[in-house]
Amino acid sequence: MARNRILVVDDEEIMRSSLTDWLKEDGYYVQAVEDGYKAIEKVKEEEWDLAVVDLKMPKIDGLEVLEKIRKMKPEVPVIIVTAYAAIDTAVMAIKAGAADYIVKPFNPEEISVVIAKLLEHRRLIKENIGLRKELNKRHKFQDLIGKSPKIGKVIEMIRTVAPTKSTVLIKGESGTGKELVARAIHDLGPRKKCPFIAAACGAIPESLLEAELFGYEKGAFTGAVSQHKGRIELADKSTLFLDEIGDISLKTQVNLLRFIQEREFRRVGGKDPIKVDIRIIVATNKNLEQMITNGEFREDLYYRFNVIAIEVPPLRERTEDIPLLAEHFLEKFSLDTGKKIYGLSDESMRILMEYNWPGNIRQLANTIEHAIVVANELEIQVCDFPGYIIASKVEDRTKAATRETPQSLEELEKECIVNTLKINNWNIQKSANILGINRVTLYNKIKKYGLEKPK
């Protein structure tokens, strides 16, 4: 088994040499440098499991070295060592991201215990990352992730319909992953070697939708300077996915119905019919049956689409999939942003599990991306989430407390403040923003109710 690699940074030769000898006796591979700039170069060039950095050094001090290491290799824990035992120095080091803080003089046993604890924590993080990746692979089907019975039924239907030519209607709220279901059907079917052609009908202006779907001939209308193939023609021998099908006009519905019946069409401004061989998959977040009753959707077209129906469940009905999805997005956006975040705290995961997710998986993805961008630690904390999610949880808890026992206004206010401070790890500014008051008012409330930050 490879030895852990430790970098020692101290301008005092005696301390540097002593610390190196102690750590080598503990079985570690150790290198020592005498200033911060050399330490930064070492971190750039080589991999390290931990760094022990003296606070007061010439040229560049330990806090600056810590900041540089955190930017380059945030996964490397840094212990700050100093002879200055002022509490404000300790606070600065921890706030800057130091894993621990040791005051000179110290004995070898003390630093050995601290280092062993941090290295074990780092080993567990790496092990958990590996286990999470393996778990995600085990519960990943194409690009669909989940282990819940409801998503299991969706996957079963995908396997059943993929080899056929049948038209599929995918129903579900916005953000549930309807296009992922459509792509999975295509990728598992006989047309997988051809490109998957998609059209978001709701995103294309009605005046352009027919031209976009059916194509047009040169001179068909102002601006048609050349012939243009539409999505239907491009999908020949492949799959055409029409998203937001409930947003198309009755006129376009008529043209689509004719195409589906005859499997041929004419470009806008064209005379000759064009035959194509395509598989059609459509999706909607609307109640098409109600739209039929209201005269907004053609019943005959609905039945043409509704040969095979797949209902994609909202995220609130498959909460057991949230940890898997959160870890998937954590890995994805960590790579995209170049920021190494290794997991979510227990409290932050609990918040995700309890939130209602009206925007479904798309909203969860945006939440994780936001948290990664603002995070200052290796794990996502509750305070890293968008304010509306934190505020929603505070509101839920306050409502629950109101239902369980009648409380005075002061008691409710105190509980609300305590919950908000706790959720935000006692970040005063964030808590004040969520509560809708300024920092001074919040400080006064904390003093009034005798609240103290847990140690």
Phi, psi and omega in degrees: 000133183294142179283148175293140183257124182239134177254126179253130181232111181202135182278347179271119186298319183296313180295318181298315182291317181296314182296320178298315180296315180302313184290327176294323177297331177281358175097009182270154168275124187231137168233145182233140176229158189261355177211166187293324181296320177294324178296317180298319178297319179299318181293323177297318189274331188229166177265135180230148178266340182192151176231138175247115191237128176287143184285310185263107179220153176288167178072296182213127187276175186297326179293323176292320177297316178303314181299317180294317180296318180299324179287319183280313185223075185298343181280350182273114178291142181237127174259127177265131181242133180207157175268357183259107189268028180287139183296326181294328177293319178298316180297316179300317181295314181293318179297328180283353175111010177296140179285331177198176189215124182233137183258133174285148352281150178227159179263159183302323182297322182298309183288331177298318180295315181297314182295316180300319180296315182292321179292324177293320177298318179294321178297318180295321178299313179298319180296318179295322178299315179298317180295320180295319179298318179295320179296318179296321178297320183293329183250030178243127177237113191054240176254011178268133183238131177160158178232002182289154178302324183291318178287334175298321178293322178298314180297320178299318178294321178301313179299324183289316187270340185305317183286351185267177175258002188298144174288140184238134173253118180256121181251149177162159179293163176300138176085007182273348179101033182296322179292327176297322177297315180298317180294323178296319178300315179297312185293336179264358184262178183289350182260013189298337181283346178264154182294142176279120184254123184238148175222122177271094188300325181288341182268351182258125179306142183304323181295339182252349189298314181297319178296323180290323180280312187262348183081179180206159177267158176301131179082007181296330178200170180301126181099350179275080187276349178205166178292143182225125176278133179274177183299323181298314180293322180293336182272007179305132183070010183228206182245133174252122179250118178253106180270155180054048184295338179288354182265357183277151182286165178297325179297313179293326176301319179298315181294322178293319180299315179299317179297315182296323180290319187258344183057033173213159184207171172238140173295155175299124182085001181261161181248327186275132177289146180239123179268141177222157176243100182226156170259136183251129172234130179236158180218152178207150172253009182254161176274095184294327179299317178292324178296324176298314179300323181278359181076021183259347180219138183286131181294320181295324177291321178304315181288334173293322179283321190273051175285309174235126180249135175235125179260117179269120186288149173291160184297327181294343178262004178219051186298335179294347178271349185300314179300320179296315180294319180298317179294323177298313181290328177300313179294317183298308185283337173296319177292316182298320184270347184071018182249122185274105175242130192257356180171187178240141176295160180301319182293320180292323176294323179296321178298317179298320182292330185268345182286153187277337177054065176297334178267004174059214189296324179299320179292321177298317179300315179296324180295316180293319178298315178302314182297320180295319182297318185267350185296142177247000181237173181284343175245145175291130176253163181303321182294348179278345181285157174304147185302326184293331178287317178296315180299321179298320181291320177298317180297317179300316183292322179295318178297318180297318179296323180295321181291322188286314182218134176299131181230154175286166179299322180295320179295318178296317180297315180300314181297320179297318179294315179301313181298317181294317178297318181296313181298326182264017180054037178062029172282109189295315183295313180296319180296318179297319179300315181293322181282349179077028178230169179271171184299319183297315179299317180296317177301319180295321179294320179299317178294319181300316184267003177063038182277142179226141178293130179299144180271000000 
